[in-house]
């Protein structure tokens, strides 16, 4: 989906202080990413993965997901180490 409901946000922030967003690579996904990141950044560290046009996370094979997430996870680890 392209929305983060208040109940979902509350559960997410109760459990995590760092979030990586990876939504659909279309206009709706990009708008939702901007909105959700803005809302979550008030309460947590947020990193965003921008997928290429027409690409959807739920249609990616595991190795492609690792390819997109690996740089974000490395950046998060480096920022914790500093």
PyMOL commands that set and color helices and strands:
alter all, ss='L'
color gray80, all
select helices_A, chain A and resi 6-15+27-40+57-59+62-81
alter helices_A, ss='H'
color red, helices_A
select strands_A, chain A and resi 18-21+45-48
alter strands_A, ss='S'
color yellow, strands_A
deselect
rebuild
show_as cartoon
